[in-house]
Amino acid sequence: MPPCELWAATLSLLLIHEETGCRQSALNAVRLLDHLCDLEIDDDTRRLCERASQRLGTTEARHACTA
């Protein structure tokens, strides 16, 4: 199971992206989600991480980054 800090960092980046539209946060979240998929997690969680990664990877910038 991945450490709590990795999950927390991923969630933090997702929230920053959602709140500010920061594209860099989305790209970093994708990187962490892909890393989580490579670790020992259950299949349902892996699918959720893959879906989130794909969605963030195709999202166009909606806001100017304020971070």
N, C-alpha and C positions, 0 to 999 in steps of 0.2 A: 504494500500500500504506500503510495506517495506521501511524503511528509506534509503536515498541515500547512507549513509555510508556502509550499508550492501551490496548493489549492488557493490559499489566501492571496498570493501574488497574482494568480490568474484571475480570480474574482475582482481584485482591485483594478486590474487593467481593463477588464470588461466594463466595470462601472465608470471608470474615467472616460472610456470611449463613448459610452452611452450618455454621460452627462455633458461632455464637451465636444464630442465628435472627433477627438484627436485620432488621426489615422495611425500615428506611430504606436499609440496604445493598442489599437486593434491589431496591428502587425505583431507586436510583442505578445499579445494574448494568443494569437494564432500559433506563434512559436511555442509557447508554453502548453497550449492544448495539444499540439502535435507531440510534444515530449510526453505529456501525460498518457497519450494513447500508446506510447511505446513501453510504458511501465505496467506493473502488475495491477490491473484494475478489472472489475467485472465487465462483461460484454455490454450490458445496458449503459453503464457509465462511459465506456469507450465510444459507443455509438453517439451518445449525447455530446461528448467532446469533439468527435468528428463532425457532427452537424454544426456545432458552434464554430469550429474552425473554418469549415467551408463557407458558412454564412458571412463571417467576418472577413474572409479572404476575398469576397466578391462585393462587399459593401463599398459604395462610393462615398466620398467625403460629403458630409451634410453640413458641417459647421467649420468655422475657422478654429484651429487648435489654440486654446488659451493656456495650455499647460507649458 
